[in-house]
Structures are given as C-alpha cells and as structure tokens.
C-alpha cells in the first residue's frame, strides 16, 4: 500500500503518510490514489486543485464552505512547513469546538484529509511555504465562512504570536457567534 492512514483525535480527520521511493536522482511518491483512499473511507470526488505561496508568519484561515457546497480538502506542503489546524464545527459532535494541529512539510511529505464540517487554516513556520490542496466542491464565495483565528473559546496553540492576516481573516466571528450549518 503506498499510504499509511492515521486517525486523529477528531473523527474523520486523517493524517496520511505516502510511501516515498528515494534514490540518488531524488524521489517519487503517489500523492493521491482513489482506490486506496476509498478503501479508508475517503470516497471524495475532488473537483478543484489550489496552490498558495506564503511567507513566514502568514496565517490563512480558519475557512470552510457551508452546504450544499461544503468542501472536503486534501492538503499538503510542496515546499516549506506549515502548522495546519482543523476545528470540528459539526453541532452535536462529541468533539465540537475541538481542534487538531499537525505539521505538514516538504520534508515529512504528510498529507491531511479534512472532511466537510471542519474549519481549516494554517500558519507558515518556515521562511516560505507552497501549499497544495484539492477540494471536493468548487469555490463558492457566497457560501464561504470562517472563524477568527484567535477565538478565545478554541484556545488554539498557534506557534506564532503575531500572524500576518488578510483583512477578511481579521473579521471572522467566533464559533459561538455562528449559526450551525453542520450537524453531526
């Protein structure tokens, strides 16, 4: 099997380690294979691929899209390192409002599967980072939502104190001030 799937503390959120074949020329690895992912319960049909480039201290998130265009994501770092954070926003879930953070980098080559019903964000901990992610629904600006990165109820332990934020990311509400579109 070219992947190792590891469950996290948040049900449905999976850390994925690809098998890397390295030699003197470099390396080769599969980054997605539908049959392998489906065998682990990830039967998404990814319809859009995105890439971002950010410098140290940039924080993007915490983002999600409401149904009916909710997005599952498959995230990986092409270059550099990020601290990737996912928050369970499914009302009624035993882990509602809980978060999980993982380091994704070009060195560890890990991928993170983020199901719909979770808010997602990351901060760059290296000099720069190139991030690639596939989504199960196309970007729909009218359905995009977010949670403020420093929501005091979530107590996310970001590895940076003063992130670089977009104007939009500075204005998201706290989780407790949002209506719940996702149900467990």
Residue frames relative to the residue before (quaternion, step in Angstrom):
aa qw qx qy qz dx dy dz
X 1.0000 0.0000 0.0000 0.0000 0.00 0.00 0.00
X 0.3718 -0.7685 0.4740 0.2156 3.63 -0.75 0.97
X 0.7469 0.3252 -0.2052 0.5424 3.64 1.24 0.06
X 0.1800 -0.7190 0.6529 0.1560 3.52 -1.30 0.49
X 0.1843 -0.7946 0.5753 0.0612 3.57 -0.66 1.16
X 0.0555 -0.8026 0.5939 -0.0063 3.56 -0.78 1.05
X 0.3810 -0.7136 0.5436 0.2238 3.56 -0.79 1.07
X 0.2841 -0.7391 0.5860 0.1724 3.56 -1.19 0.61
X 0.7127 -0.4263 0.3301 0.4487 3.56 -1.29 -0.16
X 0.6809 0.4215 -0.2783 0.5303 3.60 1.23 -0.37
X 0.4235 -0.7338 0.4632 0.2599 3.62 -0.42 1.16
X 0.7705 0.3089 -0.2689 0.4885 3.55 -0.84 1.07
X 0.6386 0.4921 -0.3179 0.4991 3.59 1.18 -0.53
X 0.0312 -0.8307 0.5548 -0.0332 3.59 -0.62 1.14
X 0.2725 -0.6991 0.6367 0.1779 3.53 -1.11 0.82
X 0.1241 -0.8151 0.5657 0.0119 3.56 -0.78 1.06
X 0.1199 -0.7850 0.6066 0.0373 3.54 -0.83 1.07
X 0.2620 -0.7703 0.5569 0.1667 3.59 -0.58 1.08
X 0.4702 -0.6028 0.5481 0.3393 3.54 -1.28 0.39
X 0.1751 -0.7931 0.5801 0.0619 3.56 -0.76 1.08
X 0.1763 -0.7660 0.6134 0.0770 3.55 -0.82 1.07
X 0.0084 0.8287 -0.5552 0.0702 3.57 -0.30 1.30
X 0.0739 0.7524 -0.6542 0.0230 3.51 -1.26 0.61
X 0.7830 -0.3493 0.2206 0.4650 3.59 -1.27 -0.17
X 0.6391 0.5368 -0.3264 0.4436 3.63 1.19 -0.39
X 0.6875 -0.3799 0.3049 0.5385 3.57 1.18 -0.57
X 0.5208 -0.6245 0.4546 0.3634 3.59 -0.82 -0.92
X 0.1640 -0.7266 0.6538 0.1331 3.49 -1.44 0.27
X 0.1246 0.7718 -0.6201 0.0659 3.55 -1.11 0.72
X 0.4164 -0.6378 0.5747 0.2992 3.52 -1.25 0.49
X 0.2177 -0.7886 0.5606 0.1282 3.58 -0.96 0.83
X 0.7858 0.0126 -0.0341 0.6174 3.56 1.29 -0.16
X 0.0924 0.7577 -0.6418 0.0736 3.54 -1.04 0.83
X 0.4405 -0.7510 0.4175 0.2601 3.56 -0.29 1.29
X 0.6706 0.5094 -0.3248 0.4304 3.62 0.80 -0.88
X 0.6592 0.4983 -0.3093 0.4706 3.61 0.97 -0.79
X 0.6745 0.4844 -0.2942 0.4732 3.56 0.93 -0.90
X 0.6458 0.5213 -0.3234 0.4545 3.62 0.94 -0.85
X 0.6288 0.5388 -0.3344 0.4499 3.59 1.04 -0.72
X 0.7003 0.4173 -0.2520 0.5215 3.59 1.26 -0.42
X 0.6420 -0.5581 0.3133 0.4221 3.58 1.27 0.26
X 0.5831 0.5367 -0.3825 0.4750 3.59 1.27 0.12
X 0.0798 0.8286 -0.5431 0.1096 3.55 0.10 1.30
X 0.2242 0.8031 -0.5157 0.1973 3.57 1.09 0.75
X 0.2543 -0.6830 0.6549 0.1999 3.48 -1.33 0.45
X 0.2036 -0.8058 0.5452 0.1092 3.59 -0.18 1.25
X 0.1556 -0.8403 0.5191 0.0151 3.56 -0.74 1.12
X 0.7826 0.1826 -0.1137 0.5841 3.60 1.23 -0.23
X 0.1424 -0.7641 0.6238 0.0820 3.56 -1.10 0.77
X 0.0919 -0.8015 0.5909 0.0001 3.57 -0.94 0.98
X 0.0885 -0.7642 0.6343 0.0768 3.53 -1.28 0.44
X 0.0736 -0.7787 0.6210 0.0497 3.55 -1.06 0.78
X 0.1770 -0.7342 0.6453 0.1146 3.53 -1.27 0.54
X 0.0680 0.8103 -0.5728 0.1033 3.58 -0.70 1.08
X 0.4026 -0.7035 0.5352 0.2377 3.53 -1.24 0.54
X 0.7331 -0.4201 0.3037 0.4402 3.55 -1.35 0.33
X 0.8043 0.2850 -0.2273 0.4693 3.55 -0.98 0.92
X 0.5080 0.6227 -0.4426 0.3979 3.60 1.22 -0.15
X 0.0776 -0.7683 0.6341 0.0395 3.55 -1.06 0.81
X 0.0798 -0.7806 0.6199 0.0019 3.55 -0.80 1.08
X 0.6866 0.4601 -0.3414 0.4475 3.56 -0.65 1.07
X 0.6425 0.0321 -0.7122 -0.2810 1.50 -2.48 -0.23
X 0.1096 -0.8523 0.5114 -0.0069 3.60 -0.41 1.23
X 0.1215 0.7450 -0.6551 0.0320 3.51 -1.39 0.41
X 0.3046 -0.7065 0.5964 0.2289 3.54 -1.34 0.17
X 0.4515 -0.6889 0.5042 0.2594 3.55 -1.01 0.88
X 0.5913 -0.5269 0.4590 0.4026 3.57 -1.26 0.38
X 0.5773 -0.0895 -0.8033 -0.1161 1.60 -2.27 0.98
X 0.6492 0.5016 -0.3292 0.4674 3.61 1.22 0.17
X 0.1593 0.7950 -0.5580 0.1766 3.56 1.03 0.83
X 0.2649 -0.7921 0.5373 0.1170 3.55 -1.04 0.80
X 0.2187 -0.6557 0.7010 0.1757 3.48 -1.22 0.73
X 0.1560 -0.8002 0.5749 0.0700 3.59 -1.11 0.65
X 0.1511 -0.7227 0.6642 0.1173 3.51 -1.28 0.56
X 0.0802 -0.8510 0.5162 -0.0535 3.55 -0.27 1.39
X 0.1307 0.7755 -0.6148 0.0592 3.56 -1.13 0.72
X 0.4235 -0.6748 0.5468 0.2576 3.53 -1.27 0.50
X 0.2846 -0.7584 0.5661 0.1529 3.56 -0.79 1.07
X 0.7777 -0.0165 0.0379 0.6272 3.56 1.13 -0.76
X 0.7849 0.2921 -0.2262 0.4974 3.56 -1.02 0.76
X 0.4157 -0.6933 0.5347 0.2463 3.54 -1.34 -0.31
X 0.0757 -0.7692 0.6331 0.0431 3.52 -1.16 0.74
X 0.3122 -0.6473 0.6449 0.2603 3.47 -1.42 0.28
X 0.1549 -0.8206 0.5496 0.0227 3.53 -0.38 1.33
X 0.0954 -0.8143 0.5725 -0.0022 3.57 -0.80 1.07
X 0.0754 -0.7777 0.6241 0.0004 3.53 -1.02 0.94
X 0.1239 -0.7912 0.5978 0.0368 3.58 -0.95 0.96
X 0.3955 -0.7013 0.5449 0.2342 3.57 -0.91 0.95
X 0.0361 -0.8188 0.5726 -0.0208 3.61 -0.60 1.16
X 0.4278 0.6929 -0.4629 0.3502 3.58 1.23 0.49
X 0.3687 -0.7403 0.5229 0.2064 3.58 -0.41 1.25
X 0.7764 0.3007 -0.2543 0.4920 3.55 -0.93 0.97
X 0.5221 0.6234 -0.4189 0.4041 3.59 1.25 -0.18
X 0.5135 -0.6378 0.4644 0.3375 3.62 -1.01 0.68
X 0.7304 0.3595 -0.2345 0.5312 3.60 1.24 -0.32
X 0.2365 0.7865 -0.5346 0.1994 3.62 1.20 0.48
X 0.8264 0.1992 -0.1743 0.4969 3.57 -0.91 0.99
X 0.5539 0.5720 -0.4063 0.4482 3.59 1.26 0.06
X 0.2064 -0.7864 0.5734 0.1004 3.54 -1.16 0.62
X 0.1700 -0.7417 0.6401 0.1062 3.51 -1.35 0.41
X 0.0960 -0.7928 0.6003 0.0437 3.57 -0.97 0.86
X 0.0046 0.7862 -0.6175 0.0246 3.56 -1.03 0.85
X 0.4016 -0.6768 0.5574 0.2645 3.53 -1.22 0.53
X 0.0673 -0.7573 0.6493 0.0192 3.53 -0.92 1.02
X 0.0982 0.8095 -0.5709 0.0954 3.58 -0.84 0.91
X 0.6118 -0.5219 0.4315 0.4088 3.51 -1.32 0.20
X 0.6249 0.5430 -0.3417 0.4448 3.60 1.17 -0.43
X 0.7621 0.3541 -0.2309 0.4904 3.62 0.76 -0.93
X 0.2718 -0.8276 0.4562 0.1821 3.59 1.31 -0.32
X 0.3577 0.7441 -0.4912 0.2776 3.60 1.19 0.40
X 0.2338 -0.7179 0.6378 0.1525 3.53 -1.33 0.51
X 0.1950 -0.7601 0.6056 0.1320 3.56 -1.22 0.47
X 0.2098 -0.7514 0.6150 0.1148 3.54 -0.86 1.04
X 0.0940 -0.7916 0.6037 -0.0079 3.56 -0.70 1.20
X 0.2833 -0.7782 0.5317 0.1776 3.63 -0.40 1.15
X 0.6034 -0.4866 0.4567 0.4366 3.56 -1.30 0.20
X 0.6937 0.4350 -0.3390 0.4633 3.56 -1.07 0.74
X 0.6782 0.3961 -0.2806 0.5517 3.54 1.32 0.23
X 0.3507 -0.6855 0.5914 0.2395 3.57 -1.09 0.73
X 0.1538 -0.8091 0.5664 0.0289 3.57 -1.04 0.83
X 0.1637 0.7651 -0.6148 0.0992 3.54 -1.11 0.77
X 0.0898 -0.7905 0.6013 0.0740 3.54 -1.27 0.20
X 0.1827 -0.7338 0.6352 0.1572 3.51 -1.36 0.34
X 0.4564 -0.6916 0.5029 0.2459 3.52 -1.15 0.77
X 0.1504 -0.8143 0.5587 0.0469 3.57 -0.73 1.11
X 0.6430 0.4526 -0.3251 0.5254 3.60 1.28 -0.07
X 0.7421 -0.3847 0.2821 0.4708 3.59 -1.28 0.00
X 0.7530 -0.1209 0.0873 0.6410 3.56 1.11 -0.78
X 0.1079 -0.7875 0.6020 0.0766 3.55 -1.29 0.28
X 0.1839 -0.7215 0.6574 0.1162 3.52 -1.18 0.77
X 0.0878 -0.8075 0.5831 -0.0137 3.55 -0.68 1.18
X 0.1261 -0.7624 0.6317 0.0615 3.53 -1.07 0.85
X 0.1194 0.7862 -0.6045 0.0470 3.55 -1.03 0.74
X 0.2917 -0.7236 0.6060 0.1550 3.47 -1.18 0.82
X 0.1733 -0.7904 0.5811 0.0866 3.56 -1.12 0.70
X 0.4703 -0.6954 0.4819 0.2512 3.55 -1.19 0.63
X 0.7399 0.1984 -0.1749 0.6186 3.59 1.32 0.00
X 0.5327 -0.6271 0.4594 0.3347 3.55 -1.11 0.64
X 0.6237 -0.5385 0.4156 0.3852 3.52 -1.24 0.53
X 0.0182 -0.7848 0.6175 -0.0498 3.56 -0.86 1.07
X 0.3250 -0.8053 0.4563 0.1937 3.61 0.05 1.27
X 0.6538 0.5264 -0.3282 0.4332 3.62 0.97 -0.73
X 0.7208 0.4167 -0.2420 0.4983 3.61 1.19 -0.44
X 0.4932 0.6735 -0.4287 0.3455 3.58 1.26 -0.11
X 0.0041 -0.7732 0.6331 -0.0370 3.53 -1.06 0.90
X 0.0750 -0.7968 0.5963 0.0628 3.53 -1.32 0.08
X 0.3050 -0.6898 0.6251 0.2008 3.47 -1.44 0.21
X 0.5447 -0.6181 0.4496 0.3451 3.57 -0.98 0.82
X 0.5687 -0.6635 0.3848 0.2970 3.57 -0.86 1.03
X 0.7823 0.3125 -0.1555 0.5159 3.59 1.05 -0.75
X 0.1003 0.8162 -0.5551 0.1251 3.58 1.08 0.76
X 0.3996 -0.7589 0.4561 0.2373 3.62 -0.49 1.15
X 0.6169 0.5469 -0.3576 0.4387 3.61 1.13 -0.45
X 0.6720 0.5052 -0.2966 0.4530 3.59 1.08 -0.66
X 0.1398 -0.8354 0.5169 0.1244 3.59 1.11 -0.71
X 0.1515 0.8002 -0.5605 0.1501 3.59 0.87 0.94
X 0.3149 -0.7550 0.5528 0.1588 3.56 -0.87 1.02
X 0.0673 -0.8089 0.5841 -0.0048 3.57 0.38 1.27
X 0.4403 -0.7139 0.4721 0.2713 3.63 -0.98 0.70
X 0.6934 0.3722 -0.2814 0.5491 3.61 1.25 0.28
X 0.4234 -0.7298 0.4892 0.2212 3.56 -1.12 0.70
X 0.8074 0.1600 -0.0454 0.5661 3.57 0.94 -0.91
X 0.0777 -0.8482 0.5228 0.0326 3.57 0.27 1.22
X 0.4422 -0.6048 0.5794 0.3209 3.51 -1.36 0.33
X 0.0364 -0.8207 0.5684 -0.0444 3.56 -0.63 1.19
X 0.4716 -0.6119 0.5387 0.3362 3.53 -1.21 0.48
X 0.6486 -0.4985 0.3908 0.4219 3.56 -1.24 0.34
X 0.6392 0.5364 -0.3213 0.4477 3.57 0.97 -0.85
X 0.7025 0.4745 -0.2778 0.4519 3.61 0.86 -0.94
X 0.5952 0.5569 -0.3626 0.4518 3.60 1.22 -0.32
X 0.7535 0.4486 -0.2024 0.4359 3.57 1.17 -0.57
X 0.4276 0.7056 -0.4785 0.3006 3.61 1.19 0.08
X 0.4904 -0.6579 0.4798 0.3104 3.61 -1.14 0.56
X 0.5867 -0.5065 0.4759 0.4156 3.53 -1.39 0.01
X 0.6452 -0.5246 0.3861 0.3994 3.56 -1.22 0.47
X 0.6697 0.5176 -0.3101 0.4330 3.63 0.92 -0.84
X 0.6856 0.4742 -0.2814 0.4753 3.61 1.20 -0.37
X 0.6046 0.5650 -0.3454 0.4427 3.58 1.28 0.10
X 0.4472 -0.6196 0.5530 0.3321 3.54 -1.20 0.52
X 0.4253 -0.7310 0.4822 0.2286 3.57 -1.08 0.65
X 0.1632 -0.8051 0.5670 0.0610 3.56 -0.32 1.26
X 0.7189 0.4024 -0.2363 0.5151 3.57 1.16 -0.57
X 0.1125 -0.7770 0.6185 0.0324 3.56 -0.94 0.97
X 0.4666 -0.6772 0.5048 0.2625 3.54 -1.07 0.80
